[in-house]
Amino acid sequence: MLKLVVPLLLIIIPIVAIATWGLAGIWVALILDIILVALSVRIISPNTVRTVEFLGRFDRILRQGLNFIIPFLETTKSQVLYKRNFPVEVEWITSDNVTAYIGLNVIYYVEDDNSNNRDGTIYKSVYSIDDARTMMRSTIDEQLRGMIVAFTHKEIFAKREEIWETIEQKLRVRLASFGYKLDSIQVRDVKLDNTVMMAMNKVVETQKLKEAAMNEGEAEKIMKVKEAEAEKDAKILLWEGMAGQRTKIAEGFKEAVDMIKATDKSLNAEKVLQFLLDSSRIETLGNIGQEGGNSKVIYLNEDLEGRSGLSKWDKLIAGSDLIK
């Protein structure tokens, strides 16, 4: 009923003024209505509500749009409904006496449940607590200190999810009791004392250098093994080629011996082979002579069969001797 008082007054005042002063009362009524409107009108913007107190006692809630209050008898208190951001940072000592810093970001808001009584979220958020941020800071500080002291400085980096879940569960219940709702919590940062961080970075750097050296050594080992395998394969192919070459040379000698023996049945294999060796030697000497004027030939042993030397009765067998 109280919210209808001002609209009724805006109608009653002109009627009383005209009845009292006639047409001149219109100006009086107009001035009084303007003053009444200025004192009583409350325009509520989106995502905002106002609680109304009549003579200091909660009466109703004003929501978005045009609203009226009774001047001098009613007062209002404002509450926003949009989501708000609240950063919190806690510093404490880990179980191994290292100073740790954990930064959180809390997003919270008041949810309008369309209730106009004392059990509604808007009433609780306005009258149950004076400063919600102070409450959240103390709750988070209490929880985080209890968790940090239970971890070592190495464990704390792996506990981000556990920290988030524990703080969210506890804070959600506390905020709900005061009419607030928790949207989310993000762990912004986990830091240790600068000296400890530098030492940890040095350990990581050393470990990476060690791994790089091991990888480089392993790569070098693989390369050497591959080179040894390639050298082995090359030597096998070389010896196979040389063996094939000797086989072909032997086959060539055999064919030549057979051809010469076919021309003269009196020749034996030894004489034919000696003839072929002499021919090969003469051809080699000819090739050496063609290399240039600086080529020299030193005779170490005239005996191509490896004997100690030629006696005075021995002589080289020339091709002319074979065909005689």
C-alpha positions in Angstrom: 0.0 0.0 0.0 2.8 2.4 0.8 4.1 2.4 -2.8 0.7 3.9 -3.9 0.9 6.9 -1.5 3.0 9.2 -3.8 0.8 8.6 -6.9 -2.3 9.4 -4.8 -0.6 12.6 -3.4 0.2 13.7 -6.9 -3.6 13.7 -7.6 -4.8 14.9 -4.2 -2.5 18.0 -4.0 -3.8 19.7 -7.2 -7.4 19.1 -6.1 -6.9 20.6 -2.6 -4.9 23.5 -4.0 -7.6 24.4 -6.6 -10.4 24.0 -4.0 -8.5 26.3 -1.7 -7.1 29.0 -4.0 -9.0 28.5 -7.1 -7.2 28.8 -10.4 -4.2 30.3 -8.7 -3.8 27.1 -6.8 -2.8 25.3 -10.0 0.6 26.9 -9.8 1.0 25.9 -6.1 -0.1 22.4 -6.9 2.4 22.2 -9.8 5.3 23.4 -7.7 4.4 20.9 -4.9 4.0 18.0 -7.4 7.5 18.8 -8.9 9.1 18.8 -5.4 7.2 15.6 -4.5 8.3 13.9 -7.7 12.0 14.9 -7.3 12.0 13.5 -3.7 10.1 10.3 -4.3 11.0 9.0 -7.8 13.6 6.3 -8.0 14.7 5.1 -11.5 16.4 1.7 -11.2 18.9 0.8 -13.9 19.5 -2.8 -15.2 21.4 -5.2 -12.9 20.6 -3.1 -9.9 18.0 -3.3 -7.1 17.2 -1.1 -4.1 15.8 -2.2 -0.7 13.3 0.3 0.8 13.1 0.9 4.6 10.1 2.6 6.1 11.1 4.4 9.2 14.2 2.2 9.5 12.4 -1.1 8.9 12.7 -3.2 5.7 9.6 -2.9 3.6 10.1 -3.9 0.0 12.6 -4.2 -3.0 12.6 -1.8 -6.0 13.6 -3.4 -9.3 14.5 -2.1 -12.8 12.3 0.8 -14.0 10.3 3.7 -12.5 9.6 3.4 -8.7 8.3 5.7 -6.0 9.1 6.1 -2.3 7.6 8.3 0.4 9.9 11.2 1.0 11.4 11.6 4.5 9.7 8.4 5.6 11.4 5.9 3.4 15.1 5.4 2.5 16.8 3.0 0.1 20.0 0.9 -0.1 21.4 -0.2 -3.4 22.8 -3.6 -4.5 24.3 -4.5 -7.9 23.5 -7.8 -9.6 26.3 -8.0 -12.2 29.3 -10.2 -11.8 32.3 -8.7 -9.9 36.0 -9.6 -10.0 38.0 -9.9 -6.8 41.8 -10.7 -6.9 43.3 -12.3 -3.7 46.9 -13.1 -3.0 48.1 -15.2 0.0 51.7 -15.6 1.2 52.6 -18.4 3.6 55.3 -20.9 4.4 55.4 -24.5 3.0 56.2 -27.6 5.0 59.9 -27.3 4.0 60.1 -23.6 5.1 59.9 -22.0 1.6 57.8 -18.8 1.2 55.0 -19.4 -1.3 52.7 -16.9 -3.0 49.3 -18.0 -4.4 47.2 -15.6 -6.4 43.5 -16.3 -6.9 40.8 -14.5 -8.9 37.3 -14.8 -7.5 34.2 -14.0 -9.6 31.0 -13.6 -7.6 27.6 -11.9 -7.8 24.1 -11.5 -6.2 21.4 -13.6 -7.9 17.9 -12.1 -7.8 15.6 -14.9 -6.7 12.5 -12.6 -7.0 11.9 -12.8 -3.3 10.8 -9.7 -1.5 11.0 -11.0 2.1 13.8 -11.5 4.6 14.7 -15.0 3.3 15.6 -13.7 -0.2 19.1 -13.4 -1.5 18.9 -9.6 -2.0 17.8 -9.0 1.6 20.7 -11.3 2.9 23.3 -9.6 0.7 22.3 -6.1 1.9 21.6 -6.8 5.6 23.6 -10.0 6.5 27.1 -8.6 5.8 28.7 -5.2 5.5 31.7 -6.1 3.3 31.6 -9.3 1.3 35.2 -8.9 0.1 36.6 -8.8 3.6 34.7 -12.0 4.3 36.0 -13.7 1.1 39.6 -12.6 1.8 39.6 -14.0 5.3 38.0 -17.3 4.1 40.5 -17.7 1.3 43.4 -16.7 3.5 42.4 -19.3 6.2 42.0 -22.1 3.7 45.1 -21.4 1.7 47.4 -21.1 4.6 46.2 -24.5 5.9 46.9 -26.0 2.5 50.2 -24.4 1.8 51.7 -25.5 5.1 50.8 -29.1 4.2 52.8 -29.1 0.9 56.5 -28.9 0.0 57.6 -26.2 -2.4 57.9 -28.9 -5.1 54.4 -30.2 -4.6 52.6 -26.9 -4.6 52.9 -26.4 -8.3 51.2 -29.8 -8.9 48.3 -28.9 -6.5 46.7 -26.1 -8.5 43.5 -28.1 -9.2 43.3 -29.4 -5.6 43.7 -25.8 -4.3 41.0 -24.6 -6.7 38.5 -27.3 -5.7 39.0 -26.9 -2.0 38.7 -23.1 -2.0 35.7 -23.2 -4.3 33.8 -25.6 -2.2 34.4 -23.8 1.1 33.8 -20.3 -0.4 30.6 -21.3 -2.2 28.9 -22.3 1.0 30.1 -19.2 2.9 28.9 -16.8 0.1 25.5 -18.5 -0.2 24.8 -17.9 3.5 25.2 -14.2 2.9 23.1 -14.1 -0.3 26.0 -14.1 -2.7 26.8 -16.7 -5.4 30.2 -17.9 -6.5 30.7 -17.9 -10.3 34.2 -19.3 -10.5 37.7 -19.2 -9.0 40.9 -19.2 -11.1 44.4 -19.8 -9.7 46.2 -16.9 -11.3 49.7 -17.6 -10.2 51.8 -19.8 -8.0 55.2 -18.4 -7.1 58.0 -19.2 -4.6 60.7 -17.0 -3.1 63.0 -15.5 -5.8 66.1 -17.3 -4.5 64.3 -20.7 -4.6 62.9 -20.0 -8.1 66.4 -19.2 -9.4 67.8 -22.4 -7.9 64.9 -24.4 -9.3 65.5 -22.9 -12.8 69.2 -23.7 -12.5 68.4 -27.3 -11.7 66.1 -27.5 -14.7 68.7 -25.9 -16.9 71.4 -28.4 -15.7 69.0 -31.3 -16.3 68.2 -30.1 -19.8 71.9 -29.7 -20.6 72.6 -33.2 -19.3 69.8 -34.6 -21.5 71.1 -32.6 -24.5 74.6 -34.0 -23.9 73.3 -37.5 -23.7 71.3 -37.1 -26.8 74.3 -35.7 -28.6 76.5 -38.6 -27.5 73.8 -41.1 -28.5 73.6 -39.4 -31.9 77.4 -39.5 -32.3 77.4 -43.2 -31.3 74.8 -44.0 -33.9 76.7 -42.1 -36.6 80.0 -44.0 -35.7 78.1 -47.3 -35.8 76.6 -46.4 -39.1 80.0 -45.3 -40.5 81.6 -48.6 -39.3 78.8 -50.6 -40.9 79.2 -48.6 -44.1 83.0 -49.2 -44.0 82.5 -52.9 -43.4 80.0 -53.1 -46.3 82.5 -51.2 -48.6 85.3 -53.5 -47.7 83.2 -56.6 -48.3 82.3 -55.2 -51.7 85.9 -54.3 -52.4 87.2 -57.8 -51.5 84.4 -59.4 -53.5 85.3 -57.2 -56.4 89.0 -58.1 -56.1 88.1 -61.8 -55.8 86.0 -61.5 -58.9 88.8 -59.7 -60.7 91.3 -62.4 -59.7 88.9 -65.1 -60.8 88.5 -63.4 -64.2 92.3 -63.0 -64.5 92.7 -66.7 -63.8 90.0 -67.6 -66.3 91.7 -65.3 -68.8 95.1 -67.0 -68.2 93.5 -70.4 -68.5 91.9 -69.6 -71.8 95.2 -68.1 -73.1 97.2 -71.2 -72.0 94.6 -73.5 -73.7 94.8 -71.5 -76.9 98.6 -71.5 -77.0 98.8 -75.2 -76.2 96.3 -75.9 -79.0 98.7 -74.3 -81.5 101.6 -76.5 -80.4 101.0 -79.8 -78.6 104.7 -79.9 -77.5 104.3 -76.9 -75.1 103.5 -77.7 -71.5 101.5 -75.4 -69.1 104.6 -74.1 -67.3 106.2 -72.7 -70.4 103.0 -71.2 -71.6 102.4 -69.5 -68.2 106.0 -68.2 -68.2 105.4 -66.7 -71.6 102.3 -64.9 -70.4 104.0 -63.5 -67.3 106.9 -62.2 -69.5 104.4 -60.6 -71.8 102.6 -59.0 -68.9 105.9 -57.7 -67.5 107.0 -56.2 -70.9 103.5 -54.5 -71.2 103.9 -53.1 -67.7 107.4 -51.7 -68.5 106.0 -50.2 -71.7 103.2 -48.4 -69.7 105.7 -47.1 -67.2 107.8 -45.7 -70.0 104.8 -43.8 -71.4 104.2 -42.0 -68.1 106.9 -39.5 -68.6 110.6 -38.8 -68.6 110.9 -39.0 -64.8 109.9 -42.6 -64.6 112.5 -45.1 -63.5 112.6 -48.9 -63.4 114.7 -50.7 -60.7 115.2 -54.5 -61.2 115.1 -56.3 -57.8 114.7 -59.8 -59.1 114.6 -61.1 -62.7 113.0 -64.3 -61.5 109.2 -63.8 -61.8 108.6 -67.1 -60.0 110.3 -65.8 -56.8 113.6 -67.8 -56.9 116.7 -66.4 -55.3 118.2 -65.3 -58.6 119.5 -66.3 -62.0 122.5 -68.6 -62.2 125.0 -68.2 -64.9 123.4 -71.1 -66.7 119.8 -69.7 -66.5 118.2 -67.4 -69.0 114.9 -65.7 -69.4 112.5 -67.4 -71.6 111.4 -65.2 -74.4 108.4 -65.6 -76.7 110.8 -66.6 -79.4 112.0 -69.6 -77.4 108.5 -70.9 -77.0 107.8 -71.0 -80.7 111.0 -72.6 -81.7 
